[in-house]
Amino acid sequence: MNVNRRHLLTGTIGAAAVALTASACASEDGGGDGSGQKVGISMPTKTSERWILDGDNLKTSFEDAGYEVTLQYANDVAADQVSQIETMVGQNVNVLVIAAIDNKSLSGVLAQAKDQDITVIAYDRLILDTPDVDYYASFDNTKVGTLQGTYIAEALELETAAGPFNIELFAGALTDNNTQYFFNGAWAVLEPYVTEGKLVVKSGQTTLEQIATENWDGAVAQERMDNILSNFYNDGSIVDAVLSPYDGISRGIIASLQGSGYTTMPVITGQDAEVESVKYIIDGLQSMTVYKDTRELAATTVDMVVAVLDGKDPEVNDEETYDNGVKVVPAYLLEPVSVDINNYQEVVVDSGYINADELA
């Protein structure tokens, strides 16, 4: 695998170029013409912009490398995802690339896949409780949370400011293994300030179970924020910061704050650099987002598949962190980037990830 190619991908080329580069890399590695080989891609939902981009990038990259591709979205219904994967297994795919809806729902269908010697790559979400997942391609999920927590700490100047500041916490879906990594990374930064009393969670909701957001749904987050504001901020106090793990959740939180009369927003984090949230950053509604170049993740995944189908071991850079309850899954982790008003142009626009016209 050409590691230098990955570094060149970041922030320099568009999705089409990623696909062409992945194809060229496959040829250089002595394989990857894809002749007669099938890849099944199972994505969780089309309700999030990023998963549409992921699916499109993967499909284009694999097809340009000569593979026959089946791409399915399960619309956040775990049973539908299982059914779709069963169909792919029945179509005799050689590799499955799966972004799981429910990380514990796939053991049965993956056992079927393993019986047919189908390689399984968990894509961005680790699949739990099964020996039948072979590799994991993702970003450094703990660092995502660390970037979010650090941004809040620096924006509020917690090292030097007297405080106290009010903060509320949101997390993703409990069915997504990444949720704990995102939160743990942020909480490691923020918890000492809570213990010190410089940060105050007025709702008292600090456990993952209390702050989780079903299906990463912005409407669910908006309703919870409405309840927090009406129950804990009806005394004239204000929210100074909100830890949000994902842009769609952030927009729900912002809608709630606006509905409660906020004209100046708290510090609000996010993730995925979705177009609407980058617009929010430009407009001063959302403070930051964590950018994860899904073009690069698609290229990494293609490299993994090319290696596997050439009878080689894919390159990995983490063989310790991701224990799925049955085995430690070998992983390749990419680096996330913190984006705010100061660097969005350079990171997401100049790189071609978002067209400037989309932000007009």
N, C-alpha and C positions, 0 to 999 in steps of 0.2 A: 504493500500500500504506500502511495506517495504522500507522506505526511505534509511535505511542503505545499502540496496542492491545497490542503485544507486551509493553511494559513493564508494563502492567496485568495481563497474564496471569501474570507470574511471582509465584508464592507467594500468589495471591489467589483462584484459582478451580479448580474440579475439571474433569475430562475432559469432562463433558457441557457445561459452560459454555464450554469451549474450542471445542467443535464449534459451539455456537450463535453464539459470537462470530465464528468464522471464516465462518460462513454470512452473518451480518449484514455483515461486512466485504466479502464478495464482492458483496453487493447494493449497498453504498455505492460500490464501485469501478465499478459500471456493468455487472457481468457476474457470472459464477459461478453462474447458475441451474442449470448443469450439464445442461440439457435435451439428451438424446441423446448425451452425451459420457461416455466411459468412462476410468476410471483403473485401471491395473494396479499392485498393490502386491506387491513381492517381499521378504519378510523372511527372515532367515537360519536361525532356529531357534526352537523353543519351550522349549529347555532353560534359557534365561535369562529371568527375570521381566521384565526391561526390554523385551525384544523383543516379548513378548506385549502389554505396555502400549503400545508403539509401534504395533503393528499395529492394536490396538483403537482407539486414539486417531485414527489416520489414517483408518481405515474409517468411524468414526462422523462425523468432521469432513467428509469428502468426501460421504458420503451425506446429511448434513444440508444440505450446499450443493447437493444435487440431482444429484450425479454417480452413475453406475452404477459399482460397485466390485468388482474381483476381488482377493481377498487370498489369498496363498499363502505357506506356510512350507516351506523345503527341508531342514530338519533337519540342517544342517551338511554337506550333500552337494552339492558345487558342480555336478556333472553334473545333479542333480535341479533345481537352481535354473535352470540353462540351459534345461532342458526346460520348466519352468513358464513362463519368460519367453517362450519360443517359442510356447507355447499362447496367451499373452496377446496376442502380436503377431498370431497368427492370428485372434484375436477382435476385431481392429481397435480396440484401445484407442487413445486419443488421447495419453495420457501414461503413462510408466512411472516409478514411484518404487521404487528398488532399494537395499536394504542388502545389499551383496555379501558372499558367503561367501569367495570367492577373487577378490581384486581384479584378477586378470589373466586370468580365465577367460571374460569376457563379450564380448570384442571381436567375435566372430562373430555372436552373436545381436543385439548392438546395431547391427551393420551392417544386419541385416535390419530392425530397427526404424527405422533412419534412412531406408532405402529406402521406407518407408511414412510418412515425415514424422512419426514418433512422437517427441515430446520426452522426453528421459531426464533424470531428476533423481537424482543419487547421494545417498542418504539416510544421513547420519552416517558412511559409509565411502566414501572416494573410490575410484572405479573407474579402473584404470590401463590404459595402453597402447591407448587408443582415442580417436579424434577424436569419437566419437558419444555422448559424455556432455555435456549442455548446461549443467547447473547442479549445485551442491553445497550441501546444507543440513546444517549440523552445529553443533558447539560448537567453541570455541577449544581444540583438542586439545593444543597445546603447553602452554597454561595449566593443563589438567588435570594434566599431569605436574609442572608448576611448583608447583601447590598441594600435591601429594603430597610432593615433595622438600622443600619449605619446611616442611611439617608435621613431618617427621622431624627436620630441622635444629633447629627450635624446641623440639620435645619433648625432644631430647637436649641442648639448650642448647649446641650445637656452637660457637657464637661464644665462649663463656667457659669451658666445661668442658674439663678436661685430656684426657679420653679415655684410651686409645682405646676405641671402641665397635665391636662386631661387627655387620655388616649383611649381609644377603643380598638379592639382586635377582631379581625376577620380571618378565616382560613378557608381552604377549598373543601372539596367533597371528601368525606371519610372513605369512600370507595376508591380513591386515587392515592396510591402509595406516596406520590410526590408531596402530598399535603403536609405530612409530618416533617419532611425535610425542609420545605419552605418555612414552616412555622418555627421549627427548632433553630434554624439558622438565624431568623429574626429575633426570636425570644432570647437567644444567647446574648445578643447585643442589648436588648431592652430590659430584660428582667432585673439586672442589677440596679437600674434606675427606679424600677417599681419598688424593689426592696428598700431602697434608700428613701423613697417617698417623693422623689423628684418627678416621677411619672405616676399618675393615678388613673386606675381603671374604674371609673365610677360605677359602671354596671356590675363590677365584680366578676365578669365573665372572662376567664383566662384559660380554661382548659380547652383542649382541642375539640372535645365533644360539644362544648358550649358555643364555640365560635365557628364551627364548620358550616359550610354553605352547600346545601344539596345541589348536585349537578353543576356546581360552579355558577349558579344562576343569579344574574344581577337582580332580578325581581325578588328573589328570596332574600338577598342581601339588603335590598331597599326596605323590605318589610321589617327585617330585624333591626335595621338602623332607625326606622320610624319608632319602633317599640322602645329602643334604648333612649332616644331623644325625649319621648313623651314620659318615660318612667324615671329617668335619672338626670335629665337636664331641664327640668321644668322649674328650676329655682333661679334661672338667669345665668347659670354657668354655661360655658361653651366647650366644645370639643376642640382641642389644639392639634390633634394628630389622629389619623386612622391608619392602622396597618392593614392593608388590603393585598391579597396575594396575586390578584389577576385583574386586568383592565375591565372586563365585563362586570365584575363585582364592584370595582371602583366607581364605575358609572352609575350603578344602582345606589351606592352610598351617596354620591354627589346629588343624585335626584332627590334623595331623602333630605339631605341638608338644605337644598334649595327650597324644597317644600316647607321646611321649617323656618325659612326666612334668612338663611345664611347668604350673605353677599360676598363675604371674604371666606374662602375655604380654608379648612385646616390643612396641615401637611398630609397628603394622601398618596400612598404608594400604589404600584400596580405591576403588571407583568404582561409581556407579549408584544408590546409596541404596536397595538392595533391602531389603525388609522384614526378612528374616532377619539381614542384616548390621546394620541399625539396632538390632535386638534385641541383637546381639553388642556393639554400641557401648554400649548401656545397661548391659549385663552386664559391661563391662570387658574383653571378649575382643578386639575390634577397636578400633583407636584412632580412625579417621576414614574417611570415604568422600567422594567427590566427587559432588555432586548435580547432575544434568543434567535439567532439567524437560522431559520428553519431550512434555508437553502443549503447551508453547511451540514445540517443534520441529515437532510436527504442524501447529500453526497457521501457522507460517512456511512449511512446505511447501505447505499449501493455498493460501496467498497467492501463492506462486510459480506454482502450476498455474492459478489464476484469471487471473493476469496473462498467462501464456503463451496460454491459450485465448481471451483477449480481444485477442490480437494485440499485447500490450504487453511491455516488457522488465521482468522481475522485479527488485525491489530487491536489490542485493548490497552487501556491505561489505568484500569482500576479492577483489581481482582480481590478486593477486601471489603468494600463498603456495602454492596447490595445483596444482602442475605434475604432470600424470598421465603424463608421459613423451612425450606427443604435443602437449598443449596445456595452458595454464593455465586451469583451470576456474573460472568466476566462482562465488563462494561467499557465502552468508550465514552468519555464525558467531555463535552465542549464547554467553553467559557462564556458565561452570560455577561452582559454589559449594562451598567446603570445609565439611563438616559433621562435628561431633564431639559429645561429651556435652554441651557447653555451649550448642549452638544447634540441635540436632536438632528440638526441640519447635517452635521458631519457624519453621524453614526447611521442614521436611517434613511436620509434623503440622498446625500452624496454617494452612498454605497449602492443606491438603486433599489433598496428594500421597499421604500415607499416613493412613489412619484410625487414631485412637488405639486402637481396639479390636484392630487387627491387632498391636499391640505389647504387648498385655496378656499 
